[in-house]
Amino acid sequence: MLSPLRIVVVALATVAVVGGLAGPASAGHARVGTPYVTASSPHSMTVSWPASPGARRYVVSYATSASAARKASAPVKVSRKHRTSVRIAGLRRTTRYCFTVRAVTRHGAGPRSAVHCHYTMRRSIPWESSRVSVATFNVCAAAVNCRRWKGRENAIVRRILDADADVVALQESTNRSDDLARRLAPHGYARYTDRAYRDDETIYYRTSKLEIDTQPATRTTCAQDPYVGDADTSTWAGPRHFDQATGQWYLLRDEGWFTEVDLCRPRSLDKLWRGTFDSRTGATAVWASLRLRSTGTAYVFVSAHLTHANTRHMSRLRRTETRQLIRKATQVARGRTIVFMGDFNSYRGIPDDSPRTEMARRGWFDAFDRSATYTRPFLSSLNGWDTRARTFKTWGGHIDRIFIRSSVGSTDWKIVARTKHRRYVGTKASDHNLVRTTLYLP
């Protein structure tokens, strides 16, 4: 099963310890928690951070590298009194900027926060495009580190409904896909397939907004055909009759006369445009072409799960899997815009974020880097069953990702989870958090 086993939890936790989780600093030194970008445009960013006790104002330093953002010579932006966010304008498009924050108390300026880096947007959101909200969620249904399903199913359904997305890509749904389909159907969702079988990944979509796309297909099928000749069948005596004109024996049924034997011939039909991808390395994915009811335009959505473990070998393996995923998706899409969603078991904080770099080489980009607004970007998408919310420095610790073309706009990127004071509350739905964003599709 391709779940992030304990090894990936330990590996990411080790990275967090070595790199440092963004935790609360000493109140005496007025250290500020890690800042995060909560809004972006091609030429500006809004930076937010946790409040620091005793702070009268905050000083935000920024530069195009992490090291420069730590220097006293870096440009600064001062907050308005106690406000814990600032908007910094005059930035260059598609450029990385790094930020540190210092709290100013009656004792003077405190130490700098950890560094957070983010890219400005390539272009403004194409608001005139079709809007579709999407979510990706690893529900951990059957892996060895998963907790009992019975105690989590309600929380999983609630989390999906809280996200209120038009398309929901699940990973590790395994033998629970049918159960979730039944639970989500009353809320307007359909599953990409109606076949009942073990389905490691799956896709659900809002039927009021989208429908499964079809493609014409010709298949040779065999069936007992109804009689379509010119003879007066009312004179035929049942249950069996031989027709001289067609040279066929016919059987009488309630619906009429049908050929006694199956006749095989090419027949035209509409085939639902959906399927699965498999890899010898163990990566799995499903895909569906979904058509917007409002415009008739179809897009291909992919729910993928790459192999786990934070080693160089696995990074190389995920690079290969990403290439295969793109190649196979491109073949079935036939020119349609593709949205990749799933658990890629990789994030910017590791030495080789191979899925992201491979996607970028072929024209797909992480929606986390391209979104206009953010909610809870400081939460890692991998919670590892922890009670305390993980918050990674420099880059967000998001291994659950949504990759989009540069022609696609993204906004309202968020982690959907139930937290209070940066601690999880209520039943933990999974060892992953749901990631959701709104896309503007061409």
C-alpha positions as CSV (number, residue, x, y, z in Angstrom):
1,M,0.0,0.0,0.0
2,L,1.4,3.4,-1.0
3,S,0.8,5.2,2.2
4,P,3.2,7.4,4.0
5,L,4.3,4.9,6.6
6,R,5.9,5.7,9.9
7,I,9.2,6.1,8.0
8,V,8.0,9.2,6.2
9,V,6.5,10.6,9.4
10,V,9.8,10.1,11.2
11,A,11.8,11.4,8.2
12,L,9.7,14.6,8.1
13,A,9.8,15.0,11.8
14,T,13.6,14.7,11.7
15,V,13.7,17.4,9.0
16,A,11.6,19.5,11.3
17,V,13.9,19.0,14.2
18,V,17.0,19.7,12.2
19,G,15.5,22.6,10.2
20,G,13.4,23.7,13.2
21,L,9.7,23.7,13.7
22,A,8.3,27.2,13.9
23,G,7.4,27.2,17.6
24,P,6.7,30.0,20.0
25,A,9.8,31.9,21.2
26,S,10.6,33.2,24.6
27,A,8.2,36.0,25.6
28,G,11.1,37.8,27.3
29,H,12.9,38.2,24.0
30,A,9.7,38.9,22.1
31,R,10.6,36.5,19.4
32,V,8.0,36.2,16.6
33,G,6.8,32.9,15.1
34,T,7.4,32.2,11.5
35,P,5.7,34.6,9.1
36,Y,3.7,33.4,6.1
37,V,2.5,34.9,2.9
38,T,-1.3,35.1,3.1
39,A,-1.9,37.1,-0.2
40,S,0.1,37.5,-3.4
41,S,0.0,39.3,-6.7
42,P,2.6,39.8,-9.5
43,H,4.0,42.9,-7.7
44,S,3.0,42.6,-4.0
45,M,2.7,40.2,-1.1
46,T,0.9,40.3,2.2
47,V,2.9,38.8,5.1
48,S,1.3,37.7,8.4
49,W,2.7,36.2,11.6
50,P,1.6,35.2,15.1
51,A,1.3,38.0,17.7
52,S,4.2,38.3,20.1
53,P,3.5,39.3,23.8
54,G,4.5,42.9,24.5
55,A,5.0,43.9,20.9
56,R,4.2,47.6,20.1
57,R,4.9,47.2,16.4
58,Y,6.7,44.8,14.1
59,V,9.5,45.3,11.6
60,V,9.4,43.0,8.5
61,S,12.7,42.6,6.6
62,Y,12.6,41.2,3.0
63,A,15.0,40.3,0.3
64,T,15.3,37.9,-2.6
65,S,17.3,35.4,-0.6
66,A,17.1,33.9,2.9
67,S,20.5,35.1,3.9
68,A,19.9,38.7,2.7
69,A,16.5,38.8,4.6
70,R,18.5,38.2,7.9
71,K,20.8,41.2,7.3
72,A,20.3,44.6,8.8
73,S,20.7,46.2,5.4
74,A,17.6,44.5,4.0
75,P,14.6,46.7,3.1
76,V,12.0,46.9,5.9
77,K,8.3,47.5,6.3
78,V,6.9,48.5,9.7
79,S,3.5,47.4,10.8
80,R,0.8,49.8,12.0
81,K,1.0,49.5,15.8
82,H,-0.1,46.0,16.9
83,R,-1.2,44.7,13.5
84,T,0.3,41.3,12.6
85,S,0.4,41.7,8.8
86,V,1.8,44.1,6.3
87,R,1.4,44.4,2.5
88,I,4.7,44.9,0.7
89,A,4.4,46.4,-2.8
90,G,6.9,47.2,-5.6
91,L,8.1,43.6,-6.0
92,R,9.1,41.8,-9.2
93,R,6.9,39.2,-10.7
94,T,7.7,35.5,-10.5
95,T,10.5,36.3,-8.0
96,R,11.3,34.6,-4.7
97,Y,11.2,36.9,-1.7
98,C,12.2,35.9,1.8
99,F,10.9,37.5,5.0
100,T,11.8,37.8,8.7
101,V,9.9,39.7,11.4
102,R,11.1,41.4,14.6
103,A,8.9,42.6,17.4
104,V,9.6,46.0,18.9
105,T,8.8,46.3,22.6
106,R,9.5,48.9,25.2
107,H,12.9,47.2,25.6
108,G,13.7,47.6,21.9
109,A,13.8,45.2,18.9
110,G,13.7,41.5,19.6
111,P,15.5,38.7,17.6
112,R,14.5,37.9,14.1
113,S,11.9,35.3,13.3
114,A,12.7,32.3,11.2
115,V,12.8,33.0,7.5
116,H,9.8,32.3,5.2
117,C,10.1,32.5,1.4
118,H,7.5,32.7,-1.3
119,Y,7.2,33.6,-5.0
120,T,5.2,36.5,-6.5
121,M,2.6,35.5,-9.0
122,R,3.5,35.2,-12.7
123,R,0.3,37.1,-13.6
124,S,-3.0,38.3,-12.2
125,I,-5.9,35.8,-11.7
126,P,-7.9,35.5,-15.0
127,W,-11.2,36.2,-13.2
128,E,-13.2,35.8,-16.4
129,S,-12.3,32.1,-16.6
130,S,-14.4,29.2,-15.4
131,R,-14.2,28.8,-11.6
132,V,-13.8,25.2,-10.2
133,S,-12.9,24.5,-6.6
134,V,-10.7,21.4,-6.0
135,A,-9.5,19.5,-3.0
136,T,-7.0,16.7,-2.3
137,F,-7.1,14.5,0.8
138,N,-5.2,11.3,1.8
139,V,-7.7,9.6,4.1
140,C,-5.4,6.7,5.2
141,A,-7.9,3.9,4.9
142,A,-5.8,0.8,5.0
143,A,-2.1,1.4,5.6
144,V,-0.3,-0.1,8.7
145,N,-0.1,3.3,10.4
146,C,-3.8,4.2,9.9
147,R,-6.1,4.3,12.8
148,R,-9.5,2.5,13.0
149,W,-11.8,3.6,10.2
150,K,-14.9,3.3,12.2
151,G,-13.9,6.1,14.5
152,R,-12.8,8.4,11.7
153,E,-15.3,8.0,8.9
154,N,-17.6,10.7,10.2
155,A,-14.7,13.1,10.6
156,I,-13.5,12.4,7.0
157,V,-16.9,13.1,5.6
158,R,-17.2,16.3,7.6
159,R,-13.8,17.5,6.4
160,I,-14.8,16.9,2.8
161,L,-18.0,18.7,3.2
162,D,-16.3,21.5,5.1
163,A,-14.0,22.0,2.0
164,D,-17.1,22.5,-0.2
165,A,-15.1,21.7,-3.3
166,D,-16.4,20.9,-6.8
167,V,-13.8,18.1,-7.3
168,V,-12.4,16.0,-4.5
169,A,-9.4,13.8,-5.1
170,L,-8.8,11.1,-2.5
171,Q,-5.8,8.9,-1.9
172,E,-5.6,5.7,0.1
173,S,-9.4,5.4,0.0
174,T,-8.8,1.7,-0.9
175,N,-11.8,-0.5,0.1
176,R,-13.6,2.5,1.6
177,S,-14.4,4.3,-1.7
178,D,-17.8,2.7,-2.0
179,D,-18.7,3.7,1.6
180,L,-17.7,7.3,1.0
181,A,-19.6,7.4,-2.3
182,R,-22.8,6.4,-0.4
183,R,-22.1,9.0,2.3
184,L,-21.4,11.8,-0.1
185,A,-24.2,11.1,-2.6
186,P,-26.9,12.9,-0.5
187,H,-24.7,16.0,-0.6
188,G,-24.6,16.1,-4.4
189,Y,-21.4,14.2,-5.1
190,A,-20.8,11.3,-7.6
191,R,-17.8,9.0,-7.9
192,Y,-15.8,8.9,-11.1
193,T,-16.7,5.3,-11.5
194,D,-19.7,3.2,-10.5
195,R,-17.8,-0.1,-10.4
196,A,-17.5,-1.6,-6.9
197,Y,-13.9,-2.7,-6.3
198,R,-10.8,-1.9,-4.4
199,D,-9.8,1.7,-5.5
200,D,-6.7,3.0,-3.9
201,E,-7.3,6.5,-5.3
202,T,-10.6,8.0,-6.4
203,I,-12.3,11.2,-7.5
204,Y,-15.7,12.6,-6.5
205,Y,-17.4,15.5,-8.2
206,R,-20.3,17.8,-7.7
207,T,-23.0,16.7,-10.1
208,S,-24.7,20.1,-10.2
209,K,-21.5,21.6,-11.6
210,L,-19.8,18.9,-13.6
211,E,-20.6,15.6,-15.5
212,I,-18.4,12.8,-16.7
213,D,-17.2,13.4,-20.2
214,T,-17.8,10.8,-22.9
215,Q,-16.0,9.9,-26.1
216,P,-17.4,8.0,-29.1
217,A,-16.1,4.4,-29.3
218,T,-16.7,1.5,-31.6
219,R,-16.7,-2.0,-30.2
220,T,-17.6,-5.4,-31.5
221,T,-20.4,-6.6,-29.3
222,C,-22.6,-9.7,-29.5
223,A,-26.3,-9.6,-28.7
224,Q,-29.6,-11.2,-29.7
225,D,-31.0,-8.6,-32.1
226,P,-34.7,-7.7,-32.5
227,Y,-36.3,-8.4,-35.8
228,V,-36.3,-5.4,-38.1
229,G,-37.5,-6.9,-41.4
230,D,-40.7,-6.3,-43.3
231,A,-42.5,-9.5,-42.5
232,D,-45.8,-9.5,-40.6
233,T,-44.6,-11.1,-37.4
234,S,-48.2,-11.4,-36.1
235,T,-48.6,-14.4,-38.4
236,W,-45.6,-16.1,-36.8
237,A,-46.2,-19.0,-34.5
238,G,-44.0,-19.1,-31.4
239,P,-42.0,-19.8,-29.6
240,R,-39.6,-20.2,-32.6
241,H,-39.8,-19.1,-36.2
242,F,-37.4,-19.2,-39.2
243,D,-37.4,-16.1,-41.4
244,Q,-36.6,-16.9,-45.1
245,A,-35.7,-13.2,-45.9
246,T,-32.9,-12.9,-43.2
247,G,-32.0,-16.6,-42.9
248,Q,-32.3,-16.4,-39.1
249,W,-34.2,-18.3,-36.5
250,Y,-36.1,-16.0,-34.1
251,L,-37.4,-16.5,-30.5
252,L,-40.5,-15.0,-29.2
253,R,-40.2,-12.8,-26.1
254,D,-42.5,-10.4,-24.2
255,E,-40.7,-7.6,-26.1
256,G,-41.1,-9.2,-29.5
257,W,-39.0,-11.5,-31.8
258,F,-35.2,-11.7,-31.3
259,T,-32.5,-13.7,-33.1
260,E,-31.9,-17.1,-31.6
261,V,-28.2,-16.7,-31.6
262,D,-26.0,-13.7,-30.7
263,L,-25.0,-11.6,-33.7
264,C,-21.6,-10.0,-33.4
265,R,-20.9,-6.7,-35.2
266,P,-19.2,-3.3,-34.6
267,R,-21.5,-1.0,-32.6
268,S,-21.1,2.7,-31.8
269,L,-21.4,3.8,-28.2
270,D,-20.4,6.6,-25.9
271,K,-17.7,5.6,-23.5
272,L,-17.2,7.4,-20.2
273,W,-13.8,9.1,-20.3
274,R,-12.1,7.9,-17.1
275,G,-9.5,5.4,-16.1
276,T,-6.5,4.4,-14.0
277,F,-2.7,4.7,-14.2
278,D,-0.4,2.1,-12.7
279,S,3.3,2.0,-12.3
280,R,5.7,-0.9,-11.7
281,T,7.3,1.2,-8.9
282,G,4.0,1.1,-7.0
283,A,2.7,4.6,-7.7
284,T,-1.0,4.7,-8.5
285,A,-3.5,7.2,-9.9
286,V,-7.0,7.6,-11.3
287,W,-8.2,10.2,-13.8
288,A,-11.5,11.5,-15.1
289,S,-12.5,14.0,-17.8
290,L,-15.1,16.2,-16.3
291,R,-17.2,18.6,-18.3
292,L,-18.5,21.9,-16.9
293,R,-22.3,22.0,-17.3
294,S,-22.3,25.8,-17.7
295,T,-19.8,26.0,-20.6
296,G,-19.5,22.4,-22.0
297,T,-15.7,22.6,-21.6
298,A,-14.0,19.4,-20.3
299,Y,-10.9,19.2,-18.1
300,V,-8.9,16.2,-16.9
301,F,-8.5,15.7,-13.2
302,V,-5.9,13.3,-11.7
303,S,-5.7,11.8,-8.2
304,A,-2.2,10.5,-7.8
305,H,-0.1,8.9,-5.0
306,L,3.7,8.6,-5.4
307,T,6.0,6.4,-3.4
308,H,7.0,7.4,0.1
309,A,10.3,7.7,2.1
310,N,12.7,10.6,2.2
311,T,15.8,9.2,0.6
312,R,17.8,10.1,-2.5
313,H,16.8,6.9,-4.1
314,M,13.1,7.6,-3.5
315,S,13.5,11.2,-4.8
316,R,14.8,9.8,-8.0
317,L,12.0,7.3,-8.1
318,R,9.4,10.0,-7.6
319,R,11.0,11.9,-10.5
320,T,10.5,8.9,-12.8
321,E,6.9,8.4,-11.5
322,T,6.1,12.1,-12.2
323,R,7.4,11.8,-15.7
324,Q,5.2,8.7,-16.3
325,L,2.2,10.4,-14.7
326,I,2.5,13.4,-17.0
327,R,3.1,11.3,-20.1
328,K,0.1,9.1,-19.4
329,A,-2.2,11.9,-18.5
330,T,-1.2,13.9,-21.6
331,Q,-2.1,10.9,-23.8
332,V,-5.6,10.5,-22.4
333,A,-6.3,14.2,-22.1
334,R,-6.1,14.9,-25.9
335,G,-5.4,18.6,-25.5
336,R,-7.7,19.1,-22.4
337,T,-6.3,21.1,-19.5
338,I,-5.0,18.7,-16.8
339,V,-5.1,19.3,-13.1
340,F,-2.8,17.0,-11.0
341,M,-3.8,16.5,-7.4
342,G,-2.6,14.0,-4.8
343,D,-0.1,12.9,-2.2
344,F,3.3,13.4,-3.9
345,N,5.3,12.5,-0.7
346,S,7.6,15.4,-1.4
347,Y,7.8,19.1,-0.4
348,R,10.1,22.1,-0.9
349,G,11.9,21.6,2.4
350,I,13.7,18.3,1.3
351,P,16.9,18.4,-0.7
352,D,15.3,17.2,-3.9
353,D,11.7,18.1,-4.4
354,S,11.7,16.0,-7.6
355,P,7.9,16.0,-8.4
356,R,7.8,19.8,-8.3
357,T,10.9,20.3,-10.4
358,E,9.8,17.7,-12.9
359,M,6.3,19.2,-13.1
360,A,7.8,22.7,-13.7
361,R,10.0,21.4,-16.5
362,R,6.9,20.3,-18.3
363,G,4.8,23.4,-17.6
364,W,2.8,22.5,-14.4
365,F,3.3,24.5,-11.1
366,D,2.3,24.0,-7.5
367,A,-0.8,26.0,-6.8
368,F,0.7,26.9,-3.4
369,D,3.3,29.0,-5.3
370,R,0.7,30.5,-7.6
371,S,-2.3,31.4,-5.4
372,A,-3.5,34.9,-4.8
373,T,-4.8,34.3,-1.2
374,Y,-4.1,31.7,1.6
375,T,-5.8,30.4,4.7
376,R,-3.7,28.5,7.2
377,P,-0.6,28.2,4.9
378,F,1.5,27.6,8.0
379,L,0.0,24.2,8.6
380,S,1.8,21.2,7.1
381,S,-0.5,19.0,5.1
382,L,1.0,16.0,6.9
383,N,0.0,16.1,10.5
384,G,1.3,12.6,11.5
385,W,-1.5,12.1,14.0
386,D,0.1,14.9,16.1
387,T,-2.0,17.0,18.4
388,R,0.3,20.1,17.9
389,A,0.0,21.6,14.5
390,R,3.3,21.2,12.6
391,T,4.7,24.4,11.1
392,F,7.8,24.2,8.9
393,K,10.1,27.1,8.4
394,T,11.1,28.7,5.0
395,W,8.6,26.7,2.9
396,G,5.3,25.1,3.9
397,G,5.5,21.4,4.6
398,H,2.9,20.4,2.0
399,I,3.3,16.9,0.5
400,D,-0.3,17.0,-0.6
401,R,-0.3,19.2,-3.7
402,I,-2.3,20.6,-6.6
403,F,-0.3,21.2,-9.9
404,I,-1.7,23.6,-12.5
405,R,-0.7,25.1,-15.9
406,S,0.5,28.7,-16.0
407,S,-2.8,29.5,-17.9
408,V,-4.8,28.5,-14.8
409,G,-5.4,30.9,-11.9
410,S,-5.5,29.9,-8.3
411,T,-6.8,31.6,-5.2
412,D,-8.1,30.8,-1.7
413,W,-5.5,28.1,-1.2
414,K,-6.2,26.6,2.3
415,I,-5.5,23.8,4.7
416,V,-8.9,22.5,5.9
417,A,-8.5,21.3,9.5
418,R,-10.0,22.0,12.9
419,T,-7.5,23.8,15.1
420,K,-7.4,26.1,18.1
421,H,-4.3,28.0,19.1
422,R,-2.4,25.9,16.6
423,R,-3.5,22.6,18.1
424,Y,-5.8,20.2,16.5
425,V,-9.2,19.7,18.1
426,G,-11.9,17.1,17.7
427,T,-11.5,13.7,16.0
428,K,-8.4,13.5,13.8
429,A,-9.7,12.5,10.4
430,S,-6.4,11.3,8.9
431,D,-2.7,11.7,9.3
432,H,-3.0,14.2,6.4
433,N,-4.8,17.5,6.2
434,L,-7.1,18.3,3.3
435,V,-5.7,20.9,0.8
436,R,-8.2,23.0,-1.1
437,T,-8.0,25.8,-3.6
438,T,-10.2,27.5,-6.2
439,L,-9.0,27.3,-9.8
440,Y,-9.8,29.6,-12.7
441,L,-9.7,27.4,-15.8
442,P,-9.3,28.5,-19.4
